[in-house]
Amino acid sequence: METLAEVEAIEVRLQSLERQNRITKGAMTLLGIALAAVVLMGQAKSPKSVEAGSLILRDMRGEVRAMIGPAPDGAFGVFLFEGGKVRVGLSIAQSGMAGLGISDRGDTPWRPDCQA
């Protein structure tokens, strides 16, 4: 027959094992949830389009190099920058009139040699 001390030792050991078992079950549950989340995130479809009011592209120094979006005068277009100034612009005014502007570093506008 077992003594009272042996029974108490077994009881303490059993409580310790039950506590470890609860911790292990909790950890495995969290691991399962994390794994399921990773699998579900991997299956999420990426959007086919991006919507924004404007798109600004900057170079490695942080300077604006290109912009697609509205101009201060309300026109909407594509503008390419160099030295902080618009060098090329293709735009459509609110009136519907299209515009193309090109200038060099000296701010000399390019004029096409067109004859009607």
DADATA-V116953 format. One record per residue. RES is the residue in three letters. PHI is phi as a letter, one per 20 degrees, with the letter a starting at -180 (NA if undefined). PSI is psi in whole degrees, 0 to 359 (* if undefined). Layout:
res=RES phi=PHI psi=PSI
res=RES phi=PHI psi=PSI
This chain:
res=MET phi=NA psi=144
res=GLU phi=e psi=148
res=THR phi=e psi=167
res=LEU phi=f psi=323
res=ALA phi=f psi=320
res=GLU phi=f psi=320
res=VAL phi=f psi=317
res=GLU phi=f psi=322
res=ALA phi=f psi=319
res=ILE phi=f psi=320
res=GLU phi=f psi=318
res=VAL phi=f psi=318
res=ARG phi=f psi=321
res=LEU phi=f psi=318
res=GLN phi=f psi=320
res=SER phi=f psi=316
res=LEU phi=f psi=321
res=GLU phi=f psi=321
res=ARG phi=f psi=316
res=GLN phi=f psi=322
res=ASN phi=f psi=318
res=ARG phi=f psi=318
res=ILE phi=f psi=316
res=THR phi=f psi=317
res=LYS phi=f psi=318
res=GLY phi=f psi=316
res=ALA phi=f psi=318
res=MET phi=f psi=324
res=THR phi=f psi=313
res=LEU phi=f psi=320
res=LEU phi=f psi=319
res=GLY phi=f psi=318
res=ILE phi=f psi=317
res=ALA phi=f psi=317
res=LEU phi=f psi=317
res=ALA phi=f psi=320
res=ALA phi=f psi=318
res=VAL phi=f psi=317
res=VAL phi=f psi=316
res=LEU phi=f psi=323
res=MET phi=f psi=325
res=GLY phi=f psi=335
res=GLN phi=e psi=352
res=ALA phi=f psi=137
res=LYS phi=e psi=139
res=SER phi=e psi=150
res=PRO phi=f psi=147
res=LYS phi=e psi=345
res=SER phi=b psi=160
res=VAL phi=c psi=132
res=GLU phi=d psi=135
res=ALA phi=b psi=160
res=GLY phi=f psi=327
res=SER phi=b psi=162
res=LEU phi=c psi=123
res=ILE phi=d psi=127
res=LEU phi=d psi=130
res=ARG phi=d psi=151
res=ASP phi=e psi=186
res=MET phi=f psi=336
res=ARG phi=e psi=357
res=GLY phi=n psi=5
res=GLU phi=e psi=142
res=VAL phi=f psi=128
res=ARG phi=d psi=331
res=ALA phi=b psi=152
res=MET phi=b psi=136
res=ILE phi=d psi=120
res=GLY phi=q psi=194
res=PRO phi=f psi=143
res=ALA phi=e psi=165
res=PRO phi=g psi=332
res=ASP phi=e psi=3
res=GLY phi=n psi=348
res=ALA phi=f psi=156
res=PHE phi=c psi=134
res=GLY phi=a psi=194
res=VAL phi=d psi=127
res=PHE phi=c psi=131
res=LEU phi=d psi=133
res=PHE phi=d psi=151
res=GLU phi=b psi=126
res=GLY phi=m psi=28
res=GLY phi=m psi=4
res=LYS phi=c psi=149
res=VAL phi=f psi=124
res=ARG phi=d psi=328
res=VAL phi=c psi=132
res=GLY phi=b psi=133
res=LEU phi=c psi=117
res=SER phi=b psi=165
res=ILE phi=c psi=121
res=ALA phi=f psi=166
res=GLN phi=f psi=334
res=SER phi=f psi=348
res=GLY phi=o psi=355
res=MET phi=f psi=133
res=ALA phi=e psi=149
res=GLY phi=c psi=147
res=LEU phi=c psi=125
res=GLY phi=c psi=134
res=ILE phi=c psi=133
res=SER phi=b psi=157
res=ASP phi=e psi=187
res=ARG phi=f psi=336
res=GLY phi=e psi=11
res=ASP phi=m psi=23
res=THR phi=e psi=119
res=PRO phi=f psi=145
res=TRP phi=e psi=131
res=ARG phi=d psi=121
res=PRO phi=f psi=145
res=ASP phi=e psi=81
res=CYS phi=d psi=140
res=GLN phi=c psi=131
res=ALA phi=e psi=*
